[in-house]
Amino acid sequence: METNPQEKDRNWLNETFFTTEEAAAFLGISKQALLSLAKRNKIASSKKGKMMLFHRIDLEIRQEKQTALRDKYRPYDK
């Protein structure tokens, strides 16, 4: 079954970009913590109106850094 171009674009957007709630769940942090990271330029975001979007690659990079920081500052969690 062939999908139309709009559907392909929609699927690509859904796979590539995350809303604030989705990004927070992906990183395992609160929405407020994610917004704080974005405000302090620790993670890149794009804002369109009231909606803030996060790119999957940026989230994956942050997740790696976050894991390293947790290992460094919370060794008792292992």
C-alpha positions as CSV (number, residue, x, y, z in Angstrom):
1,M,0.0,0.0,0.0
2,E,1.4,3.4,-1.0
3,T,1.2,6.3,1.4
4,N,0.8,9.8,0.3
5,P,3.5,12.4,0.7
6,Q,1.7,14.1,3.6
7,E,1.5,10.9,5.5
8,K,5.2,10.2,4.9
9,D,6.1,13.6,6.2
10,R,3.8,13.2,9.3
11,N,5.4,9.8,10.1
12,W,8.9,11.3,9.7
13,L,8.0,14.2,12.0
14,N,6.6,11.8,14.6
15,E,9.7,9.6,14.5
16,T,12.2,12.5,14.5
17,F,10.7,15.2,16.8
18,F,9.4,14.9,20.3
19,T,7.0,17.1,22.3
20,T,8.0,18.3,25.7
21,E,6.1,15.4,27.4
22,E,7.5,12.8,25.0
23,A,11.1,14.1,25.4
24,A,10.8,14.1,29.2
25,A,9.5,10.5,29.2
26,F,12.3,9.5,26.8
27,L,15.0,11.0,29.1
28,G,13.3,9.8,32.3
29,I,13.1,13.3,33.8
30,S,10.3,15.6,34.7
31,K,8.9,18.1,32.3
32,Q,10.2,21.0,34.5
33,A,13.7,19.5,34.4
34,L,13.6,19.3,30.6
35,L,12.4,22.9,30.3
36,S,15.2,24.0,32.6
37,L,17.7,22.2,30.4
38,A,16.3,23.9,27.3
39,K,16.3,27.3,29.0
40,R,20.0,26.9,30.1
41,N,20.9,25.8,26.5
42,K,21.9,22.3,27.7
43,I,19.6,20.7,25.1
44,A,18.6,22.2,21.8
45,S,14.9,22.8,21.1
46,S,12.7,24.5,18.5
47,K,9.7,26.6,19.5
48,K,6.7,27.2,17.3
49,G,4.1,29.3,19.1
50,K,3.5,27.6,22.5
51,M,4.8,24.2,21.3
52,M,8.4,23.2,22.0
53,L,10.0,20.4,20.0
54,F,13.1,18.4,20.6
55,H,15.1,16.4,18.0
56,R,15.7,12.7,18.6
57,I,19.4,13.0,18.0
58,D,19.8,15.8,20.6
59,L,17.8,13.7,23.1
60,E,20.0,10.6,22.4
61,I,23.2,12.7,23.0
62,R,21.7,14.2,26.2
63,Q,20.8,10.7,27.4
64,E,24.4,9.5,27.0
65,K,25.7,12.6,28.9
66,Q,23.0,12.1,31.5
67,T,24.0,8.5,32.1
68,A,27.6,9.5,32.5
69,L,26.7,12.3,34.9
70,R,24.5,9.9,37.0
71,D,27.3,7.4,37.2
72,K,29.7,10.1,38.3
73,Y,27.5,11.8,40.9
74,R,25.3,9.0,42.0
75,P,27.6,5.9,42.4
76,Y,25.3,4.5,45.1
77,D,22.5,3.9,42.5
78,K,24.4,1.0,40.9
